[in-house]
Amino acid sequence: MTAVLSALEERLEDPTAKGLAHAVSAAVRDGVLRAGDRLPPIRVVATELAMSPTTVSAAWGLLTRSGTVSTDGRRGTRVLEQGVPGAGGRYRTALDRHTAFALDLSTGVPDPALLPDLGAALRSLPAAPATGSYLDDPVLPELAEALRADWPYDPAELTVADGAMDAIDLLVRTTLRFGDRVVVEDPGFPPLLDLLESVGAQVVGVPVEDEGLDPDALAAALRDGARAVFLQPRAQNPTGVGTSERRARALARLLDGSDALVVEDDSAYGLCTTPLVSLGRWLPGSTVHVRSFSKAYGPDLRLAAMSAPPEVHRAVTARRQLGQGWSSRLLQQVLVQLLTGAGEEVARAASTYAARRAALVAALGERGVEVGGSEGLNVWVPVGDETAAVVRLASQGIGVAPGRPFRVGTTGEAGHVRLTVGLVDSGVPELADALAAAARSAGWRGGR
């Protein structure tokens, strides 16, 4: 017990319920506390850490709700096995499929046929790329120059990570504390929701409208306090909504003067035909912008760029130095070649995806199924009975993702399925027929 108390005291930065919960969570992450370990009694912790028993009890409550510990009367409070089955639960559910579908539209992945030719980029590399030093700048100078020339605002600092979720994971673990309130889109991206819940954040969903986040709902969330606001400024996954300039200005006005960090995930960079509107134009000192290259240039590149305010950049860099340190400069050189030489291929892919989306949305509209959004690889289709729709489509060899893992709000709202329309290169009328029939299951009300 003495070792446990010492570990908590070392990690206790704030003598509050959230601070103590954060200290316990940090001890679990650091391996000091393991599954099955028993925490000291509340009164012992309170005495040793000079806190009130009420504060300690509240911290234990936070930890219990997050799935970190379990309290069982006289048996005490024990640390739970982390990551099973809770962590990643939404993402696993969204992709859970036990059947090989003839047409699998559940994945959210790009069409391999529309990715640029990596062979040309590899052949264009210098004869002997410099890959032998641990001491070089973590961002290739040529890549930094290309990024700054095309960034939606003047970035204070830039870094490169191993994909968008790696960048966001680094950000979350360096800026958020246990119990922080975090605003997200509803519906939103399941891996992000899983990540936030895994660190004990209080996730607050704000509805996504035709032009972006609902300003009134965001204002209400900010009044209650928020440490961060996560959003996708274009090709929002799953809805395909893009934030308009008018809406972005309204959101920036609401966020101006708040303590919330704005985190933008531009996951469809290169594949949108509409311009990006970043809140960083108005809030550069409190905006983190993440740009993913996976969907446009290839998932296996595992590269994303991130701009951040200086203090956030320093925290992320320090955290990264404890792990991989930097992203492969060899892959960064490949990306530079793609950014400078694959423009026509990526533009063709963007127009192809736009045409595929428009064709299916129009066909669904002709069948009485209204779908929102305007861009990206996915569509968010309303259905009367979500489970029945997924099962019915599966019986026809069509795989779609159920909508529930994307939702933050209550289960009482209308059901949806997400499907990756970017993979639909033929058979649109037949697919629209199947989707419309599945949508009209019990409880169908039409609309979005």
C-alpha positions in Angstrom: 0.0 0.0 0.0 2.9 2.4 0.8 4.3 1.9 -2.8 0.8 2.7 -4.3 0.4 5.8 -2.2 3.9 7.0 -3.1 3.1 6.4 -6.8 -0.1 8.5 -6.5 1.6 11.2 -4.6 4.3 11.5 -7.3 1.7 11.9 -10.0 -0.8 14.1 -8.1 -0.5 17.6 -9.6 -3.9 18.9 -8.5 -5.5 17.9 -5.1 -9.0 17.5 -6.6 -11.1 14.5 -7.6 -10.1 14.9 -11.2 -6.4 15.3 -10.2 -6.4 12.2 -8.1 -8.3 10.2 -10.9 -5.6 11.5 -13.3 -2.9 10.3 -11.0 -4.3 6.8 -10.7 -4.8 6.7 -14.5 -1.2 7.7 -15.0 0.0 5.1 -12.6 -2.0 2.5 -14.6 -0.5 3.7 -17.9 3.0 3.7 -16.4 2.6 0.1 -15.3 2.9 0.9 -11.6 -0.6 -0.2 -11.0 -1.7 -3.4 -12.8 -4.9 -5.3 -13.3 -6.0 -6.8 -10.0 -4.1 -4.5 -7.8 -6.1 -3.1 -4.9 -6.2 0.6 -4.2 -5.9 1.7 -0.5 -9.1 2.4 1.4 -10.6 5.9 0.8 -9.7 7.1 4.4 -6.1 5.9 4.1 -5.7 7.8 0.8 -7.4 10.9 2.2 -5.1 10.9 5.2 -1.8 10.2 3.4 -2.5 12.7 0.6 -4.1 15.4 2.8 -7.4 15.2 0.9 -11.0 14.9 2.1 -12.6 11.4 2.0 -15.4 13.0 -0.2 -12.8 14.1 -2.8 -11.2 10.6 -2.8 -14.6 9.0 -3.2 -15.5 11.3 -6.1 -12.2 10.3 -7.8 -13.0 6.6 -7.3 -16.4 7.4 -8.9 -14.7 8.9 -12.0 -12.4 6.0 -12.3 -15.3 3.5 -12.0 -17.3 5.2 -14.7 -14.3 5.2 -17.0 -13.7 1.5 -16.6 -10.4 1.9 -14.8 -11.3 0.4 -11.5 -14.1 -1.6 -9.9 -15.4 -1.2 -6.4 -16.9 -4.3 -4.7 -17.9 -3.4 -1.1 -15.6 -4.9 1.5 -13.4 -6.5 -1.1 -12.3 -3.0 -1.9 -11.4 -1.2 -5.1 -9.3 -3.0 -7.7 -7.7 -2.0 -11.0 -9.4 -3.5 -14.0 -7.8 -5.0 -17.1 -7.4 -2.1 -19.4 -8.4 -2.2 -23.1 -10.7 -5.3 -22.9 -13.4 -5.2 -23.8 -13.9 -1.4 -23.5 -11.1 0.3 -25.4 -11.7 0.4 -29.1 -15.2 -0.9 -28.6 -16.9 1.6 -31.0 -14.4 1.0 -33.8 -14.5 -2.7 -33.4 -18.3 -2.6 -33.5 -18.3 -0.4 -36.6 -16.1 -2.8 -38.5 -17.4 -6.0 -36.9 -18.3 -8.4 -39.7 -18.2 -12.2 -39.8 -19.0 -12.6 -43.5 -17.1 -11.9 -46.6 -19.3 -9.6 -48.6 -19.6 -9.4 -52.3 -19.7 -5.7 -51.9 -18.1 -4.5 -48.6 -18.9 -0.8 -48.1 -18.3 -0.8 -44.3 -14.7 0.1 -44.2 -14.2 3.8 -45.0 -11.1 3.0 -47.1 -10.2 4.6 -50.4 -10.5 2.7 -53.7 -7.0 1.2 -54.4 -7.6 1.8 -58.1 -7.7 5.6 -57.5 -4.5 5.9 -55.5 -1.4 7.4 -57.2 1.3 5.2 -58.5 3.9 4.8 -55.8 6.4 3.4 -58.3 6.8 6.7 -60.0 7.4 8.4 -56.7 10.0 5.8 -55.6 11.8 6.1 -58.9 12.0 9.9 -58.4 13.8 9.6 -55.0 17.5 10.7 -54.8 19.9 7.9 -55.5 21.0 7.7 -51.9 18.3 9.2 -49.5 19.7 10.4 -46.2 18.2 8.0 -43.6 21.2 7.3 -41.4 21.0 9.9 -38.6 19.1 10.2 -35.4 19.9 13.9 -35.2 18.3 15.4 -38.3 15.3 17.6 -38.2 12.2 15.3 -37.6 10.4 17.1 -40.5 12.1 17.0 -43.9 12.8 20.6 -44.9 11.3 20.0 -48.4 8.2 18.6 -46.9 7.9 21.5 -44.4 8.2 23.9 -47.3 5.5 22.1 -49.3 3.2 22.0 -46.3 3.5 25.7 -45.4 2.8 26.7 -49.0 -0.6 24.9 -48.9 -1.6 25.2 -45.2 -5.0 26.9 -44.5 -3.4 29.5 -42.2 0.1 30.5 -41.2 1.2 27.7 -38.8 3.3 28.5 -35.8 4.9 25.0 -35.7 4.6 21.9 -37.9 5.3 18.3 -37.1 4.8 15.0 -38.9 3.2 11.9 -37.3 2.5 8.3 -38.3 -1.0 9.0 -39.5 -3.8 11.3 -38.3 -4.8 9.1 -35.3 -1.2 8.9 -34.1 -1.1 12.8 -34.2 -4.4 13.0 -32.3 -3.3 10.3 -29.8 -0.2 12.3 -29.0 -2.2 15.5 -28.7 -4.8 13.9 -26.4 -2.3 12.3 -24.1 -0.3 15.5 -23.7 -3.1 18.1 -23.4 -6.1 16.3 -21.7 -6.5 15.3 -18.1 -8.8 12.7 -16.6 -12.3 14.1 -16.4 -11.8 17.0 -18.9 -14.9 17.9 -20.9 -14.3 17.5 -24.6 -16.7 18.5 -27.4 -17.0 16.2 -30.4 -19.2 15.9 -33.4 -22.4 13.8 -33.2 -22.2 11.6 -35.2 -18.5 11.4 -35.1 -15.4 9.2 -35.8 -15.4 6.0 -33.6 -11.6 5.7 -33.1 -11.6 9.3 -31.8 -14.5 8.6 -29.4 -12.7 5.4 -28.2 -9.5 7.3 -27.6 -11.2 10.1 -25.6 -13.1 7.6 -23.5 -9.9 5.6 -22.9 -8.2 8.5 -21.2 -11.3 9.3 -19.0 -12.5 12.4 -20.9 -16.1 13.5 -20.5 -17.3 13.4 -24.1 -20.0 15.9 -25.1 -21.7 15.5 -28.5 -22.8 18.4 -30.6 -25.0 17.7 -33.6 -23.6 18.1 -37.1 -25.9 20.2 -39.4 -25.7 20.9 -43.1 -23.0 23.6 -42.7 -21.1 22.1 -39.7 -21.4 22.0 -35.9 -24.6 23.3 -34.5 -23.6 26.8 -33.0 -26.3 26.8 -30.3 -25.4 23.4 -29.0 -21.7 24.3 -29.1 -22.5 27.5 -27.2 -24.3 25.5 -24.5 -21.4 23.0 -24.3 -18.9 25.9 -23.9 -20.9 27.5 -21.1 -20.4 24.3 -19.1 -16.6 24.4 -19.8 -14.7 22.5 -22.4 -11.0 21.7 -22.7 -11.1 20.9 -26.4 -13.4 20.9 -29.4 -12.7 18.2 -32.1 -14.2 18.6 -35.5 -13.7 17.6 -39.2 -13.8 20.7 -41.3 -14.7 18.9 -44.5 -15.9 15.5 -45.7 -17.0 14.8 -42.2 -17.0 11.1 -41.4 -19.6 9.7 -41.5 -22.0 12.4 -42.8 -19.9 14.0 -45.6 -20.7 17.5 -44.4 -18.3 20.4 -45.0 -18.1 23.4 -42.7 -19.1 26.5 -44.6 -17.2 29.8 -44.2 -20.3 31.4 -42.7 -20.6 28.6 -40.1 -16.8 28.6 -39.4 -16.9 32.3 -38.7 -19.8 31.7 -36.3 -18.0 28.9 -34.5 -14.8 31.0 -34.3 -16.8 33.8 -32.6 -18.1 31.4 -30.0 -14.7 29.9 -29.3 -12.8 33.2 -29.2 -11.9 34.0 -25.6 -12.7 30.5 -24.4 -10.1 28.1 -23.0 -11.0 25.4 -25.5 -8.3 24.1 -27.9 -9.7 23.6 -31.4 -8.6 20.3 -33.0 -9.3 19.9 -36.7 -9.0 16.6 -38.5 -8.7 17.1 -42.3 -8.9 13.4 -43.1 -9.9 13.8 -46.8 -7.1 16.2 -47.9 -6.7 16.2 -51.6 -10.1 14.5 -52.3 -12.5 17.4 -51.8 -13.6 19.7 -54.6 -14.6 22.4 -52.1 -12.1 24.7 -50.4 -11.1 24.0 -46.8 -12.3 26.5 -44.2 -10.1 26.3 -41.1 -10.9 27.9 -37.8 -7.2 28.6 -37.6 -7.8 31.6 -39.9 -9.5 33.3 -36.9 -8.0 31.4 -34.0 -4.4 30.5 -34.9 -3.2 30.6 -31.3 -5.7 28.0 -30.2 -6.1 25.7 -33.2 -4.4 22.4 -33.9 -4.8 21.3 -37.6 -4.2 17.7 -38.6 -3.8 16.8 -42.3 -3.9 13.2 -43.3 -2.5 11.9 -46.5 -3.7 8.3 -46.2 -6.9 8.5 -48.3 -5.5 10.5 -51.1 -2.0 9.0 -51.4 -2.1 5.6 -49.7 -3.0 4.3 -46.2 0.3 2.5 -45.9 2.3 5.8 -46.1 1.1 6.2 -42.4 1.8 10.0 -42.6 0.0 13.1 -41.4 1.1 16.6 -40.7 0.0 18.7 -37.7 0.3 22.4 -36.9 -0.1 23.5 -33.3 0.5 26.5 -31.0 4.1 26.5 -29.7 3.2 25.2 -26.2 1.2 22.3 -27.6 3.9 21.5 -30.2 6.6 21.4 -27.4 4.4 19.0 -25.3 3.8 16.7 -28.3 7.5 16.7 -29.3 8.6 15.9 -25.8 6.1 13.0 -25.6 7.3 11.7 -29.0 10.9 11.7 -27.9 9.9 9.1 -25.3 8.8 6.8 -28.2 9.6 6.7 -31.9 11.0 10.2 -32.0 10.1 11.0 -35.6 8.3 9.6 -38.7 10.4 7.9 -41.3 12.2 10.5 -43.4 12.3 8.0 -46.2 8.5 8.0 -46.3 8.5 11.8 -46.0 10.6 11.9 -49.2 8.1 9.7 -50.9 5.4 12.0 -49.8 7.2 15.0 -51.2 7.5 13.3 -54.6 3.7 12.5 -54.5 2.8 16.1 -53.5 4.8 17.5 -56.3 4.2 14.9 -59.0 0.9 13.2 -58.5 -1.4 16.2 -58.6 -3.3 15.1 -61.7 -3.9 11.6 -60.4 -5.3 12.9 -57.1 -7.5 15.5 -58.8 -8.9 12.7 -61.0 -9.6 10.6 -57.9 -11.3 13.6 -56.2 -13.7 14.1 -59.2 -14.4 10.4 -59.4 -15.3 10.2 -55.8 -17.5 13.3 -56.1 -19.3 11.7 -59.1 -19.8 8.4 -57.3 -21.3 10.1 -54.3 -23.5 12.4 -56.3 -24.8 9.4 -58.4 -25.8 7.3 -55.3 -27.3 10.3 -53.4 -29.4 11.2 -56.4 -30.5 7.6 -56.9 -31.5 7.4 -53.2 -33.4 10.7 -53.5 -35.4 9.3 -56.4 -36.4 6.4 -54.1 -37.4 8.7 -51.3 -34.3 8.4 -49.1 -32.8 11.8 -48.4 -29.0 11.8 -47.7 -27.1 14.9 -46.4 -23.5 16.0 -46.9 -21.7 17.0 -50.0 -18.3 15.4 -50.2 -16.0 12.6 -49.1 -15.9 8.8 -49.4 -18.9 8.1 -47.1 -22.7 8.6 -46.9 -24.9 8.5 -43.8 -28.1 6.8 -44.8 -31.2 7.1 -42.5 -32.9 3.8 -41.8 -36.0 2.8 -39.8 -34.4 -0.1 -37.9 -30.6 0.0 -37.9 -30.0 -3.7 -37.0 -32.6 -4.9 -39.5 -31.1 -2.8 -42.2 -27.6 -4.1 -41.6 -28.8 -7.7 -41.5 -31.0 -7.3 -44.6 -28.1 -5.8 -46.6 -25.7 -8.5 -45.4 -28.1 -11.2 -46.6 -27.7 -9.6 -50.1 -24.0 -9.6 -49.9 -23.7 -5.8 -49.0 -21.7 -4.8 -46.0 -22.4 -1.5 -44.3 -21.4 -0.1 -40.9 -24.1 0.3 -38.3 -24.6 3.9 -37.2 -24.6 3.4 -33.4 -20.8 3.4 -32.9 -20.6 6.8 -34.6 -23.2 8.3 -32.1 -22.5 10.1 -28.9 -26.2 10.8 -28.0 -29.0 8.6 -27.0 -30.1 5.5 -28.8 -33.7 6.9 -29.1 -32.9 8.8 -32.2 -33.4 7.6 -35.8 -31.1 4.9 -37.0 -28.5 5.2 -39.7 -25.9 3.2 -41.6 -22.6 4.4 -43.0 -21.4 3.2 -46.3 -18.3 3.9 -48.2 -19.7 5.3 -51.5 -16.2 5.9 -52.8 -16.0 2.2 -53.5 -19.2 2.1 -55.7 -17.9 2.2 -59.3 -21.0 0.5 -60.8 -24.4 -0.9 -60.1 -25.7 2.3 -58.6 -29.5 1.7 -59.4 -29.4 -1.8 -57.9 -27.5 -0.7 -54.8 -30.0 2.2 -54.3 -32.9 -0.2 -54.6 -31.3 -2.4 -51.9 -30.6 0.5 -49.6 -34.0 2.0 -50.0 -35.7 -1.3 -49.2 -33.5 -1.7 -46.1 -34.2 1.8 -45.0 -37.9 1.2 -45.1 -37.8 -1.3 -42.3 -39.9 -1.0 -39.2 -40.0 2.6 -37.9 -39.1 4.3 -41.2 -39.9 8.0 -41.1 -38.1 9.2 -44.1 -35.7 12.2 -44.3 -32.3 12.4 -42.7 
